[in-house]
Amino acid sequence: MSSLSYLLNVEQFLSHCSQSSGHTFNAFTELLANLRSPETRISTRKFLSSLHQAWLKREHQEQFYFSFVTQAVKTANGDRQELLLLLFPSIFAPEEWSFTFYEGLLRYPAEEFYDRLVVELGCGCGWITLAIALHSLPKKIYGVDINPRAIICSQLNLYLNALDKEGEPILDQEEFTLLERVEFAESNLLEYFFVHPKPLDRIIGCIPQVLNPELEVMRNLVKQEANDEFLHSLSNYCEKQGYVEDQFGLGLLAKAVEQTIKLLRPTGKIILNFGGRPGATVLERLLTRRGLEIRRIWETRVRQDPDTDISGLVAIEKATGHRFEFFMTPRGNQPISAATAQVYSEHGGEIFHSVAVYEGILAYPNWLKQIFAVLEKPQFQQVKNALDLTENDSKVAEERFYWLASLFTYLDNCSHFPYGLIEGDFGLRERIVAYFRNYHSIPWNNNNLVITPSRIEIINNLLAIYEPQLVTVDKSLRSLIPHHWQANHESQLIETPRTTKLLRQLMGQLKPSLVITGLTPFEMLTEEPLASLVEMAEKIGALLVVDISDNLNLSSHPANNGLFEYLASRTLPSNVILLADLIKNRLYPDISLCIGVTSHGELRQDLMRAAELTYSRCSWIAQFFYQQLLEQLLYFQTPRFGQTTIEVTEPANAADFCRLSRSPAVTQAFKHPAIQESELPFTAATIRLDNADNCLASPVVLKEAIAEAFARQEITKEDTAIDIPLASVFAQRYQIKFLDQNHLLCGAGVSSLFTAIIEKCRQTQGTFIFPQGAYGVFRAALDFQGVPVKTITGRESENFKINLEILEKTLQSTKQPWLYLNAPLANPTGTYYSSAELQAIIELADQYDTWVVLDLIFSGLEFAAAKTAIDLSWLQERRQRSSGPILMGGISKEFAAAGLRFGYLYSPDMAIVKQIKELMRTKLPQSTMYAMVRFYEKLASRDAGLQLHLENQRRYLQQRAQLLTTTLQESGWTVIFPEGGLFLVAKPSAFLGKTLSYEEDGKQYKTVIDGDTITRVLFSKVGLNINSATWTNLPNYCRFVLSGSETEFQGALPRIREFYQKFAH
């Protein structure tokens, strides 16, 4: 202070402040330092009073780089008080925008801000911050601004109004001064509070909206020495923030709202001033789509500054069709567009726009905060732009907020999307059991349940497993019977009315072995109708399938009925299966699941085995959705203890409770190692290198695509047009040009597509030809459907690739041949077929009118990057033939996303695509299709992050293959080193022919080691499970999985060595 003697001399100070803005700012900064010091505070405040008086007396006040204004405000006791405000050229003076905002704030009672923590965004000179402090007596109100000179200015104004002219503190009615209630800080929006976190109660702001969204603003801290013009624009800035609202100049407001969600107390509010040029719909959507419940507090019209250029808005109108809102009079109700306003203004007319104050509160604040905690992360930025939480129905809104919070948190934390359990996710089954126990007192346990995509799969598999001689079906449920089964078994299917009395008569007379029915609403009122059907089914030895879908509504206030009373009072009979399609959710009606309930353990096991060989698994998304829905319903329920549960019976076959037995083909299929090896007594100590799942990380962009699919409010048909991105991927990877969308079919995983292909083969009385070493589960699936299979043997010296001579001999002896190829990368050998090799195979197949099914599921996993693309353009030339080819692919293997259940089928032959489509009964939800479109767009555009992920995955798999190969070779195994994929095969050469003992089911056995028995001995002796030679269909070669978890893979290596050391000699 002493070094600047002019500070104590008013005339010298005024002279100094006429030199430049920088001189002025520095001088006032020194004054502020003196005000902060208790020793100099009084004298400095007196000096400011003298300065103000001297300035008022000057004739040419504009010569100074500062000014004073007064602003009338209301105090807590309702009195009028004049604020004395200092201004710099870079600071906004109180004007119409801020007046509107202040008027809106005054519409609240003082209690709105009383004793609360309040923040004003864009405080400028601080007058509204000071006004709220005087009027409402908050515990603390913070004024923040990005302009560093605004903060110096506002702090000076704080002292000007907290102290009287003599420098004495001015006390409010609670004996506090403004210095105790008010604080100012430099901050880009609310960033100050991320560094200095505080539980904020109210966030208010009058943030300007600049019409030019291209305005360049420095992202780093702005220097106080910047010129006035730049600092003024800074206070009014709206650089592109990466939000949809940027095009309306609202990006900064959008950013402020999202920061508010994180910092605001759950009971807090945000109150913002909006310029109405973009229109009320856009303004309100900015808030509601981010999960705020809104209320318009105040609105008025202000004159548009004629010097403001609105040509940017005109350009937006031309480009997008959106219409901004201007008015020709201050009280007009008919808006005009920016284009009209520009012309009218150029011809001398005055134009106006609305200014409104909106209040927003956090709807479901905890879930909302959880949602944005995920979306603020870089990998989910695109999702944030798609997010729309606007909901008019509060019940739907509650479900959606909870669902999105759960989904986004899971996506943020999950590694990949595993297959999951065949019978359905354990957590989902536990919650279903809890729901029926808590709401209906029904004592089920999770081993009574099997979860399927729909009722169709259960009914279809029951028909396939047991081949009933006579089936009766409720006429309203006939559509659940596959069309091809109805066509082939017309005389074995009897349609019945949904009336218990008539159905009992038919059952007694016809004695069907399978009865499929439902109950009318009237019959649901008492126990008797279901009890009488169960009694009759037991009497005639029939399996009774009762559909209760129409009577089940997952709700916190479910209606009880006779059916549930019956189920609550007794054990479910073993000859009864209950079916319930979960199809009544209001949020996503196309996401459905079916609950199958049975007390018969072997029947449930048969349904699970059939699932493995048909649709494989339910979608993870659908299961997780219903798990969260049930979690919400169970949240306030008290667990009920002491209830009994249904005992699960374990007879050897369904024949012991009804006149049904498995067909020979099904029995043979269920004996395949693909089924048997998955039913071993695994424990937590078991190491499984037999699980075909890719347990490595899924790409981040895939998680982002799923999140975006649910973040959106609406999905159009165009949004789910996957043929365009898939066509690009096919062109890049295979040089195949898609014809049109009629040549493409999508399904719930490759398994469901292949099941339809098998049925098509059966309809043509065809025979499938499988190369040695092809996918074991598909081989068993053909047995399950009763389709004849021939195996092409290969030569070990050629890594079991298809031999053309052997293939031709097989084709010559086969009528209606269908050839399955897992290529260009084969499973499980990891052998790679070149374009020339595949062309030779398929041209040979063409000579015998062979349908060729080319399974591309492992494509992209080739260790050598150059092999991830292959020229298959020559396949296009086959489109004139009547036999395909059919190409299948999906996301399960390369992208570690088997649980999402998405696969595609493509053929140049549109007719075969149409025929296969008719055999598929279920459609993928819109959300799944949207996510896949977004993901394949990223893949087609060669997204840098995605490409790096895939490159790292291939390198990691290759490293694992090398490590496992070394371990196996050192432990007596002969290895076929893979060229890619998730597996390798190896032969236990050092053990073949040896006799070893092992334990199974508590008994000791001795066996001669071969490619099958080695797996049982490994499992018994060291707890390591691998796939047998029968699974691989390769002589003495077993399959080892490379893509398991790190724990499983690393844990397997010492067990392989241990087994060799103990038993090789």
N, C-alpha and C positions, 0 to 999 in steps of 0.2 A: 504493500500500500504506500509506504513511504517513498518508494522509488517512482511512483506516479503521483506527483504532488497535485497535478491538475484535478485529480479525483475529488479533492476537497474544495475545489473552486468551481462553482457552477459555470461561470462564463468560460473558463478554460476547458471544462468538460464538454460544453456545447460546441466550442470551437473544434475540439479534438474529434467530436462525433460528426462533424461536417466533412471530414477528410475522405473517409471511405467506410464501407460496410465492415471491413476487417478491423479497422481502428475502433469502430464503435463496439463491435462484438467483444473485442479484447478488453475494452474498458469496462463494459458491463459484467464480464466474467470476473474481473477483479472486484467489482462491487459485490457480486454474489459470494465470493470468497470471504469478504468482510462481513456479510450478513450471516454467514454460517458460524462465524466466530463470536462467541458471547461477548468478548471484550470490545468488539467494534460494531456489534449489531445495531445498537441504539443510534450511534452517530451516523452510521451509513443509512439507516432508514430515514433519519431526519434529512440527510443530504438528498435522498430520493424525493422527499416532499418538496424540497427547495427546487430541485431539478424540474419537477413536474410544473410548479408554478412558473418557473422561468420559461419553460417550453411553451406554456399556454400563452405567454405574453408576446412571443415571437410572431412577427407578421408572416414570415416565410418559413413555416414549419417543415415544408417539404425538403429544405436543404439538409436536414439531419437524417442520418441513417437509422432512425428509430422514431417511434411515435407513442402517444398515450391515447387510450380510449376508455370510456366508462361503459359499463353494462349493468342494467338493472336486473336483480335476481331476487328470489324469495328466500326468506330465512325460515328456520324451524317453527317460529311462533307466528309465521304468516306475514311478517313485516317485509317491506321493500328495502333492499340494500343495494348500493352502488359499488360494483367492483371496479377498482382502478387497474387497468391492464396496460402493460408495456408490450410493444410490438416491434419486431424487426422486419425488414423487407421480405424475408423468406418465410414469414409466418402469416397464416390466414387470420384476418380479423373476424370477429363475429359477423355472420352473414345469414342469408335466408336458410341455407341448409342446416346450419347449426341451430338457428332459432326454431326450426321445425322439430329438430331432435329434442331440444330443451322443452318445448311445449309438450311433446309426447311423454317425456320423462316426468313432467309435472302432473300428468294425468294419473300417475301412481300416487298412492298415499305415502307419506314420509316413512311409514313402517316398512315399505318395500326394500329400502336400503339401510334402514336403521340397524346399527350394531352389526353390520355385515362387512365382509371383505369384498370390495368392489374394484373393478378395473375399467378405466376408460381407454379404449383404443383410439389412436390418432388424436391425442389430446390437444395438439397445437399449442396455443398460448396458455391452455389450462383453464379457461374460464368455466367450462361445463364441469370439470372436475371440482373446481372450487365451489361452484353453485350447488352441486349435489351434496358436498360436505356441509355447506351452510344450511341447506334445506332438510336433509334427512339424517344427519349425524351418524354416518357409518362408522364402524369400528376403525376402518382404514379404507381409503380410496386411493388407488394408484392411477396416475395418468402416465401413459406410455406413448412414445412417438418415435418413428425411425429417424426424424430430422434432429440431429444433435443440437442445433440452435434453438429448436422448439423446446427442448428440455431445459436449456439454460433460461430461455424466456419464461417458461412456466414456473420454474423455481424462483425467479425474481418476482413473478406475480404472486406467488405463494407468500413471500415475505411482505410484499406491498400490502396484502390484505389480511395477513395474520397479525401484523403489528400496526398500531395507529401511527399518526404522523409524528408522535413523539418517541416512537420506537417501543411503546409498551404493548404487551400481549393483549389481544382482544379475545375474551373468553365467551364461549357459547353458554347455553343454559345448563349444560352439564359440567361447566367449569373446565372445558378443554379448549385449546387453540387449534387453529387450522394446521399448525406445524405438527401437532400430534395426530391429526386425522388424515393428512394428505402427504403423499409422497410421489415424486416424479422420477421416471427412469427412461433412459434411452433403450428402445427395444423395437425390433422388427416384429410387429404384431405382438404375440404373447411369448416370444422366445425368452424374455427376461425371466419368466416364471418357470421355464424348464430348467434354468440354472438355479433359480431361487424358488423352489416349489412352495406353493401355498394353497390351501383349500379355498378356492374362490367361490363366492356366493352369487355374485352378479357380474356379468361382463357386458359393458355397454360400448357403443362405438358409432361414430359418424365418419365412416371411412369413405373418402371420395372415390368416385368411379370415373376413370379417365376414358374418354371415347376412343383413344388410339391404343389398342392392345399391343402394338409393336414397340411401345416406348421402352428405350433401353435404360435399365437401372442397374447400378453396380450392386453385386451380391455381397461384397465385403463391406466392412464398416466404413461409412461415409465420413470423410474428414470434416471437421468443423470449419476448415479454411475454404471449403468449396464456395463457389460464387452464389450470390443470392438467387439468381434465376434457376440454377440447378437445384438448390435446396428447396425452392418453392415448388418445383415440379416433383421433387422427391416427396414432399408432404402430400402431393396429389397423385402419387404414382400408382400404376397398376400394371407392372410388367407381367408377361405371361408366366403363370404359376404352374402350368401343367394341368389345368382343369378345363372341363368342358365349358365352363362359364367364362373362360378367357375371351371368347369371341364377343361377349357382351360387356367386356370391361369389368367383370365381376369376379375375376380369379382371386383377387386379394380377399374379398369378402368370403369366398368359398374356403380359402386357406384359414381365415380367422375362425370360421365356424368349426372346422375340423380340429384346430388347436383348442378351441373352447371345449369340445367334447372330452378331450383328455384331462383338462385342468379344472373343469367345473365340478362342484359338488353334485351328487345325484339329485339334490333338491334345488339346484341352482337354475338361473335363467340367463339367457343372452338377449340383449335388447339392441337392435341395430337400426340405423337410419339408411334407407334405400332410396336412390334416385329411380324414378319409375319408368325411365326411357325403355328398358327392355320389355316392359309389360309385367303386369301382376303375376301372370302364370309362371314366367321365368323366375321372378324374384321368390315367389313362394316355393317353387320346386327346388330352388337352391337349398332351402332349409329343410323341406319335408323329405327330400331324397336322402338327406343325411340323418334322418331319424329324429327330427325335431317336430314337436307338436306346436303349431304357431297360432298367433293371434295378432291381428292388425290393430295397433293402438291409436294411431293418428295419421292423417294424410292431409296434404295441402298441395297447392300448385305454386310453382316458382317460375320466374321468367328465365328462358334459356339465354345465356350470354350470347349476343349476336357475333362476338368474335370467336366463339367456339366452333371449330370445324367439325361438322357431323358427316362429312363425306365418307368416313370409314363405316358408319352405320348404313349409309345408302348402299355401299358396296356389299355389306353383309346381307342386306335385304335381297339384292339381286342374286347373290350366290346361293342363299339358303331358302328363300321364301319366307323367312321370319319377318314380322312387321314390328318395328319399334313403335312406341306410343308417344306422340306429341299432341299438344292441344293448341287451338287458335285463340282461346280466351282462358283467363285464369279459372273460370268456373265451368268450362265446357265439359260435356260428357262424351262427345264423339271424338275418338282419337284419330289422328292422321299419321301417316307413315313418315319415316325419316326422309324419304325421297320428296314427298309433298312438302314437308316442313322446310327442307333445304330451299326449294324453289320459292316458297312463300316468304321465307326470310330474306332471300336475295332480292326480292321485290319490295322490301321495306316492311313486311309484316312482322309482328311480334309473335313468337312461339313460346309455349310453356310446356313444362313436364311436371309430373307429380313427384312428390317426395313423401315417403311413408316411413313410419316407425313400426317395426315388427318385433314381437316378443316370441322367443322360442324356449321351450323346455325340453329336456331330454326324455324322449319316450323310452321306457325300459332302460334306464341309464346304465346299469351294470352290464347288460348285454351290449348296449351301444358302445360303451367304452372298450369292451372286449373285441368288438368288430373292428374298431378303428385302431386298436393296438396292433392288430395284424396288418391292416391295410396301409399303415404308414411305412411299412417295410418296403425296400426298393423292389423286391420281386413281385409285389402286389399293387404297384402303382396303377397299372392298367385297369385292375379290378375296381379301384377307387373311382375312376371315371365312369365306370359302368354302373356303379351302385345306385340303386333307387329304392329307398325304404318307405316311399309314400304308400300308405294304406288307409283306406277309408273305414274298413271293418276292424274294430279293435281286437276282436278275437283272432282274426287272421294275422293281424300285426304282431300280436303277442307270440304266436307260433313261429312267425317268420323271423323275428328278432332272435328268439332263442335258438332257432335252427341255424341261422347264419353265424351267430356267435360260436356255436358248437362246431360247425363245419369249418369255419376259417381257422379256429384254434387248432383243430385236428390237422388241417392241411399245412399249417405252419410248422407243426411238430412231427408229422409222420415222415417216414423214410420212403416208403413205397406203398403200393396197393396190392396186398397179397391175395391169393385165391380165397383164403378163409376156409371154414369148415363146410363140408358137403351138407350137413344137416342144418346149417345156418349158424350165424354168429352166436357164440355162447352168451354174450351180454344181451343181445336181443331176446334170446329165448328166456333168459332169467327175468327180463322185464315183462315179457308176456305172461309168464307164470305168476309174477308178483301182481300184475294187473288183475288177472282173473281171480287170484286168491283174495286180494284186498277189496275189489269192487263186487265180486260175485260169490266169494267163499268157495271157489272151485279148487280142489286140491291137486292141481297138476304139478309135475316137475319138468325140468328142461329136457329130460330123456323121453318124454312123451311127445315132443314136438319135432317136426321137420319143416323147414322153411323152404318154399319153392317160389319161382317167379310168379306163378299163377295156379289156379285150379287145373288148368289144362295139362300141365306137366304131370301132376299126380295121377290124374285119370288116364292119361296116355300111357304112363308107365305101368299102372295097374293092369291095363289091357295087354300090354306087351309082356309083362312078367308072368301072368297067370292064364292068359288066353281063355277067358271064361266062355263057356258054351252058350250061355244065354244071359243077356244083360237087359235090365229094365232101367229106363232113364226118364226122369221128370221132363216133360216136354219143354219146359223153360230152360232146362240145362242141356238139351240135346246139342246145342252149339259147342259145348265143351268136348264132345266126342270128335276126334279127328275125322275129317271128311274121307280120307282114304280108308280108315277103319270101317266107317259106315258103308262105304261102297263095297268093300270086300267081305263084310259080315252082315249084309242086309237082313238075312233071316234070323240072325242071332241078337238083333237089337229091337226091343219092344218099347215104344213110347208110352208113358203112363201119365195120368193126371196128378196134380199136386193136391190130392185129397187122401188122407191117411186110410179112411175106411175102404175106399176103392183100391188103393194100393195094396192093402193087406189081402183083399180078395184075390187080386192078380198074383201076388206072391204065393199065396197058398195053392192056387191052381196051377201056375206055370213053373214054380220052383226055380227061379233064376239063381245063378251062382253069384251074380254081382248086381246090387241094387243101388242106383244113384238117384237121390231125391233131395227135396228141400221140404220146408214146412210153411204153411200159410200163416199170415199174421194171427189169424184166429186160433190156429192150432198151437201157436207159441204161448198162449196164455196159460196152459196147464201142462202138467208132466205127462199126462196119459197118452197123447198121440205118439211121442217119441218112444215111450215105454212099450207101447203096443207094436211098433215097428221093430224094435230090438227083439222083443219076444218072438215075433214071427220069423225074423232073420235067423235067430238061433234054432228055431224049430226046423227050418228047411235047410240049414247049413249054408246060408248066404253071407257074403261080405256086404255090409250095409255102409254106404258112403252118404253122409248127411251134410248138405251144404247149408251153413248158417250165415253166409255172407250178408244176406238181407237183414239179418237180425242182430248183427254186430256193429256197434258204433263206438269207436274209441273216444270216450268222453269222460269228463270228471263227474257227470251226472247221468250215468247210463240207466236206461230203463231195464228193470229186471223182468223175467218172464219164466214160464214153465220150463223151458229148455234149460236155463241156467240153474233153476231149482233142482231139476233132475240130476244135472251133472254135479251139483254141490252135495247131493245126498248119498251118492253111491260111486263105486268104482266104475270107470268107463268100461263097458263090455269089450272083450278082446276082438270081437267080430265087427266092431264099429270104427269107422274113421270119420272124424269131423273135419270139414273144410271151411275155411273162412278167408275170403279174399279181402285184403285191406285196401279198399277202393274208395273209401268215403272221406279221405282227408281233403280239407278245403284249400290247402295251400298248393299242392302239386297233384292234381287228380290223376295225372298219367303215371305217377310213381306208385306202383302197387306191389304187394307181396301176398303170398298165400300161406296161412298157417294150417298145417296138417297135424291132427292130434290122434294118437293111437296109444293104447296100453299094451300093444302086442310088439314085443321087442324085435322078433325076426321079421315081421312085416315092415316095421320102420327101417330095419337094416336093409331089406330088399329095396325099399324106396330110395335109400341113400346110394346103394350100389347102382341102381338104374340111373340115378342122377349123374353119377360119375361118368356114365357111358352115354349120356344124352346132352343135357344142358350144362352139366358140370357144376356150376355154382350159381347162387343168386348174386345180383349186383351188390357190391359194397355200398354204393350210394343209397340204394333203396333200404338196405338193412340198417345203415347208420341213421337214415332219416327217421325210420319208425322207432329205432332205439331211443333217439332223442325225444320224439313225440311222447313215448311211453314214460321216459324219465321225467318229463314235465308233468304228466298226469299223476305220477307216483310221488312227486316231491313233497306234498303235504299229507301223504298217507302214512299212518303208523303201521309198521310191520305187525302182522298177526301171527302169534306163536301158538304152538300146540296143535296145529291142524295136521291131519294126516295127508299123505300124498298117494297118488295112484301107484300101485305096485306094477312094475313092468314085467310081463311074463316073457319067458324065453323058450317057447316050443321050437322044435327043429324046423318046422315048415308051416306055411299057412294052412296046409291040409288038415291040421288037427283042430281047427275051429270052423272050417267051412269046406265046401266041395271045390276047392281051388288048389292047384299045384303048379309049380314052375314048369315052363316048357323045357325040353332038353337043351335047346339053343341057349336059353337064359341061364340054365344051370352051368353049361359049359363056359359062358361068358363070365359068370361070377367066380369061376375057378381061376381066371386069368391072374397072373401076378400083379397086373395093374390094380386089381381089386384086393387080392389076398395079402399082398405085401403092405398095403396101407392099413390093414386091420391087425397088425401085430401088437403085442402088449407094450407099447412105448411108455417110457418113463421120462422124468425130467433129465435123467442122466444119459438118455439115448442121443447119439449123434446121428442125424439123418442126412445122408448124401443121396437120398432117393427122391426128394421132393423137387418136382420140376419147376417150382416157382423161381422167379428172378427176385432175390431178396436184396439186390443192390438198390441204390437210390433211384427213384423216379425223377425225370427232368422237372425242374422248377416250373417251366412254362406249362407243363401238364397240370400241375396243381393250380397255377394261375388261371388256366382255361376253365377248370371245374369251378373255381371260386367265381369267376366272371359269369358263368352260366346261371348261377343262383343269385348273383348280385343284381342282375337285370330285373326289371319289372315285367317286360314283355319280350317274347321271342317270336319272331315272324318265320314264315315258311322259308323265306330267303336266307335267314340266319342259320338254318339247318341244312342248307344245300351243300352237302359234303363232296359232291362230285367234282366241284371246281378245284379245291385244294388237293384232293386225292389224284386228280388227273395230272396236276403238276408234279406230285411225288412220283407217280408212275412214269412220267416222262423223264424225270431226272434219274431214277434208279434203274428203270427197265427199258427205257426208250420206247415205251408203249403209249400210244395215243388213245385216250378214252374216246369212245364214239359219242355217247350221251348218257344221261342218268338212267335210262332204261336198261343199261347194261350193267348196272351196279346195284348191289343189294347189301344192306347192313343188318347185322344181327347181334344178339347178346353173346358175343364171343365166337371164336372159330368153332367150338364144339357144337353149338346150336346150328350153325351153318352146315357143318359136316353131317349132323344128324339128318337134316333135310336132304342132303345129297345122297345119304345111304337109302333113305326112303324112295328117292327118285330111282336109284339103281334097282331097288327091289321091285318097283313098279314095272321096270323094263325087263325084269327077270335076268338082270345082269350078274356078273361075277366081278368082284374086286380083286385086282392084282396088286399085292403089296411087296415092295422090295424088302429083302432081309434088312433088319435094323430100323425099319420105319416105326413111327410113333406107336408105342405099345397100347395106349388107351384106345386109339382109333381102331386098332386090330381087334380088341375086345368088343368095341362098339358094334362092329360088323357082326360078330357072333350074337350079340344081344338082339339085333334086328333080324337075325336069321338069313343074312346075305352070304352066299358062298364066297370063300376067299382062297386065293392061290398065292403062294409065296415064291418070289424069284430069288433064287440063291445067288450069292456073289462070291467073288474070290477074296480070300483073306489078303493075298498079296496086292490086291487092288483096293484095299480098305472097304471091301464089300459094296463097291459101286455096282450099278446095274450093268450086267453083261448083255450086250445086244444079241448075241447068239442064243443065250438062255431066254431072254425076253421074247424073241421071235417064236421059239418053240412053245412058250407058254401062250402067246397070243393065238397061235395056230390051233391050239386045242381048246380055246375058250370061246363060248358064244356070248355075245353082248358084253365085251370086256370093258371094264373101268380100271384105269391105272392111276394109282396114288403115288405122287412124287413129293417128298419133302426136300425141296431144292429152291435155289441153288445151294443152300447150306442144309445138309441132312442132319436129322436127329436120329440116333444119339451119337453117331460117329464123329460129327463135326466135319465130315468130308465135303469138299466143295466141287460142284459141277460147273464146268465152264459153259459158255454159251453154245459152243460147238457140240459139246457132249449132250446138252439138253436138246438141241435141235436134232441130233441124230436119233435120240430116244423117241422124241415126239413124232418125227417123220416116219419112223418105223411103226409107231402106234397108229398113225394115220392110215397106213396100208390095211389095217384090220378094223377100221371104223371104231376106234377106241375113244371112249370119253377119258380125257386126261384131267386129273385134279392136281393142280400145282399148288402146294402149300408153301407160302412165302413167309410163314410166321417167324422163322429165324433169320430171315434176310436183314442185313444191316448189322449183324453181329460178327461179320467176318473180321478176323484180327487184322488183316491187311486192308488199309483204307481203300486201296484201288479196287478191291473186290466187292465193296459195298454197292457198287453200281455194275450192272450187267446188261448187255444188249440182248433183249428178248423181242426186238421189233418184228422179227420173223413170225412171231405168234399171231400178229394181225392178219397175216395172209391166210390163216386157217378159218377165218370167220365165215367163209362160204361153205365150209363143211358142216355136217349135221352133228358133229361130236366135239363141240367145245373149242378150245380148252376152258377149264374153270380155274380161276386163280383165287386163292384165299389168303387173307392176311389179317393182322390185328395189332393190338398194342400190348399184349400180355408179356411177350418175351423181351423184345428190344427195349421197351420203355418201362419194364417192371410194374405193369399195371393190370395184372390178370383179374384183380378184383373189380375192375370197372366194367368188365364184360362188354367189350366192343370188338367186333370183327367185321370184315367186309368180304364180299365175293364179287368178282368181276369176270365177265366173259364177253368175247366179241359176238357170241350167239345170244341174241336177246331172248329167244324163245326159252332156252334152258333157264335163264335168270327168272323169267316170269313163272315157269313151272316150279322152280325151287321156292320162290316167294310165296306161292299158294300153299306150300307145305309148312310154312312158318306161321305160327298163330299169334305171336306176341310182337309188339312194336317197341322200339326203344323210346324212352322218354325224351321230350324236347330238350331238357337240360343236358342229357348225355350227348345228344346229337350236336347241340350248340358247342359244348366243350370240345368235342372231336373236331368240329370245323375249325375252331380257333387253334387247336393244337396242330392240326395238319397244315394250316396256313403258316404257322411258325416253321414247321418242317420243310414246307415247300419253299419258303423264303430263305432257307438256310440260315436261320437265326444263329448269331454267333455263339450265344450262350448254350443253345441246344447242341450245336455242332461240337463244341468243346466238351460238353457232358458225354456225348456219345463216343467221342474219341477217347476220353479218359476211361470210359467203361470198357471199350474194346481192349485197351492196353492193360487194364486191371485183370480182365478175364484171361488174357494171354499170360500174364505173370502167374496167375493162379494155376493155369494149365501146366505151365513149366514146372512150378513147385510141386504140384501133385504128381506129375509124370516122374520127376526125379525120385520122389518118395516111394511111388509104386515100383519103379524099376529096381530101386535098392531093396525093395521088400518082396521080390520074387514075382512081380507081375509084368506081363507084356502089354505095352500101351500103344494104342493107335493115337498119335498126337493129332488133335483137332486143328482145323484151319479157322475155326470160329465156333460160335454158339455157346451154350451154357453147360455142356457136358463133355465128358470123354469116356471111352470104353477101354477096358483092360481085361486081360485074361490072367487068372491066377496060376501061371505056369509052374511055379515052384511047389504048388499044392496039389495039382491034378493027380488023381489016382491014389492019393494018400487016404488013409482011414482015420477019421477024427471023431471024437465024441462031442456031443452038445446036449444042452438041457432045453426042454420045451414042455410047457404046461406041467412043470414039476417032475418030469420024467427024463431019464437019461437015454440018449440014442447014440448009435454009431452010424457013420455014413461015409461013403466014398466020395471024395471031393470032386465036384465038377462045377460048371458055371452056375448051377442052381443051388446045390447044397452049400457052396461056399458062403452064400448070403446068410443062410440060417446059422452056420457056425460062427461067422463074424458077429452076428447079432447076439448070439448066446455068450460068446467068450469075451468080447470087448465092447459090446453095446453100440456097434456101428451098423447102420442099415444102408444097403445099396440095392440097386435093381438087378435082378437075376438075368441069366442068359435067356430064359424063356421070355422075360419081359422084352429084352432087346431083340430076340429072335436071331441072335448071332451065336454061333457055336462057342460056348464057354466064355463069352465076353460079357462082362457086367458093366452097368452104367454108373458113373460117379458124377454128381452134380457139382458144378463149379460156382454156381451163383447163390449158394446159401449165405447165411449170415457169417460175419467174420468169426464169431464164436464157434459156430458149427464147423466151418472149414478148417480153421486152425486146430480145433479140437480133434478133428479126424486124423490128422497127420501122425501124431504119436500113437494113436490106436492102430493104425496100419502097421507101423514099425513094431509095436508091441506084439501084434498077432504073428508077424513074421519071426520075430525073435523066439517066441514060445513054441510055434507049431510047424515051422518050415523044415525042421531037421528031425 
